[in-house]
Amino acid sequence: MIWKVDLHVHTRYSGDCLTRLPALVAACRRKGLSKIAITDHNTIAGALAAQELAPDLIIVGQEIDTTQGELIAYFLREGVPKDLTPQEAVACLREQGAVISVPHPFESLRPSALARGALLEIIDQVDALEVFNARCLLQRDNRQAREWADRYGKLATAGSDAHTLWELGRGYVELPPFDGPEEFLQSLAQGKVGGRPNGLWVHFPSTIAKPLRRLGWL
């Protein structure tokens, strides 16, 4: 048996996403996803709530804003506060046995990408690099992430970075079944990355979600 796993998904618990949890779970079932990691910005509240709805489907994750860009982590028991240094965030994650990756590490059009110098400082402390992000507009950025994963002997993660239901499963890893972080790492070592890049339009819903939520329209 091989699972199809999307390792980068957002919900309405992220400030730039409107996706509600029941609709998310239903869409994952329709699309044949075996598991997804909910990686909302700076919170695990949505992931925990979704796990109550579908414990077989959800990996509790978080996308974390550090002082030098974003980290992403899986199998969290507690959320990690934003605005820590990358080293401080890694230490918090290691304390709870989380699996640590770096999302879209060379995304040249996304200011939130981890700074290259900061990545070099922690490269030996992370488990993986995200080598395919379906929202990356320039595929050379994904290719460079793959090159660095190979160069530094890091595992490869991939995800849709979905902020809409349509995007779910546009980036994924096919890998053997796993249960918990240790088995996940072993399984990821056998994983096969797949997916298709999205166009520019997918950034529009997440862009308009921010002002709508600030205005209290939703």
N, C-alpha and C positions, 0 to 999 in steps of 0.2 A: 504493500500500500504506500502511496505517495500523497502527501498533503500539499495543497496550494495555499500559501500563507502570505498575506499582505502585511508587511511589518511597519507601515507608516500610515495611520488613519486618524482623522480628526472628527470631532463631534461638536455640538452646540456648546460644549463646555470650553471650547477654544473661542476666543473673542472674534475670530474671523471665519466662523463656520456656523451654519444654521441647521445642520443635520441632527434630527432627533433620534434617540436611541432605538425605539421600536422599529422605525423605518430602516435604520442601519442594519439591525439584525436580520430583518426580512430580506433586505437586498443582498446581504452576504449569502443567505441560504439560496436565493435564486441564482446567484452567480457561481455557486459551487465552491466557495471559499471554505477551507477546512478550519482556518483560524485567522484572526486579525489581531494586530497589536494596536490598541487605541493609545495614541501618543499626543494627547492634547497639550497645548502650550502651558507649561508651568503648573499643571494640576493632574492628579490622578482620579479626581472625583467622578468624572464621566466614565472612566475605565472601570472603576469599582461598581458604579451603578449598572453599567452594561454587563459586567460579569454576573451580577445577580440575575439579569434577564436570560443570559446565555452562557453559563459557566464553561460549556464545552468549546465555545467559540473564541472567547476573549482572553488575550494576554494583556495584563496591566502594564502599560508603559507611560512614558512622559517625554515630551520634547522640552528641553531645559534651556532657558536663556542664561548663558554665563556672561561674564564681563567681556568676553572676546568672541562670542558666537555660540551656536547651538550644539548641544549634545542630545543624544536620544538613548533611552534605556528601557529595558524590558524586565519583567518579573519584579516589579517594585511592590514593597509592602507599605512604604511611606513616600509621600511626595518630597521632592527636593526643591528648596526655595530658589528663586531666580536671583541673578546678579551676584552669585558666587564666582570666584575665579574658576577656570576649567579644572585646576588641580583640586580645589576644594569640593567641587561638584563630583569629581571622580571619587574622592575619598568618601563622601556621603553615600554614593552608590555602592562602593565596595563594602561598606559596613553592613549593607542589607543584602549582599549577595546578588546584586542585579547584573545583568549582561549589558555592556556599554558599547554603543556604536556612535558614529559621527554622521549625521545626516547631510546629504548634498555637500560634501566637504569642499568641492571646487566650483560651486555654483557662482559663476561670475556676475550674474544679474540679480543675485539675492544678497542684500547686505547682512542678513542673519547668519550666513555661512561662517563657520569657525575660521578665524584667521590662520593663515598657513603657519606662521611662527608658533602660535598656540598649539596647533595640531602636532607639530614636530616635538613640542615639549611633552605631550601626553601620549604620543603614538605607541609607546611601549606599555601604556597602562590601559588602553582600550582593547576590546575584544574584536571589533569589526569596524568596517567602513561601509557606508551605504553606497553601493556601486551603481545602482540604478534608481533614480527618482523620476517618476513619470512627469513631474511638473518642471523638470529642468528643460529650459527652452533650447539650450545648446548642448547637443549630445556629446561634444568633445569634453564637457565638464564631467559627465558620467564616465566617459572613457578614462579620463585622468584619475578618477577615483578608483577605478578598477586597476589601473597601473600601480597606484600607490598600495592598494591592498596586496597585490602580488609582490611588490618590492619589499614590503615590511612584514609579510607573512600573516596578514590579517584575514579573518573570515569576511565573507561578503553578505551584506543584507540588501534588501530591495523593498520598495513600497510605492504605492500610488501617491502618497501624500494627499489623500483624498480629502477635499473640503465639500464635495457634493457626492450624492449617491452614484451618479454616473461614473465617477472616477474610480470607484472601488475595483480593485483587482487589476488596474492598469499597470501596476508594478508588483512583483511577487517573487517568492522563492518556492520552488518545488523541492520538498525534502521529506525524509522518513518521519513517521510519527515520533513525538517526544512528549515528555511529561516533566515539567520543571526546568530550571535554568541549566543544570548540568547536561541533561539529555538534549536540551535545545542546542547547546554548543556542539555537542557531538553530531547531532543531526545536521546542523548548519554547515559543518565541514564537508558534508556530502551533498549540499544543496546545489540547485541549478537555478540561476537567476533568469527571469523572463519578464516580458512586459512590452508595452508600446507607449511612446511618448505622447503626451497631450499637446494640444495647440495652445496658443496664447489665451483663448477665450476662457479657459477654466479659472484663470486668475480674476476674472470679472466678478463672479459671485462672492468670492472671499474678500474682494476689495470693497464691495458695497455693503457687505455684512457689518463691517466695523462701524461706519457712521449710523447705520440703522439701529444697531444695538445701543450705541451711545445715546441716541435720541429716545430710546425706550419704545421704539415702534414694534419690537418683537418680544 
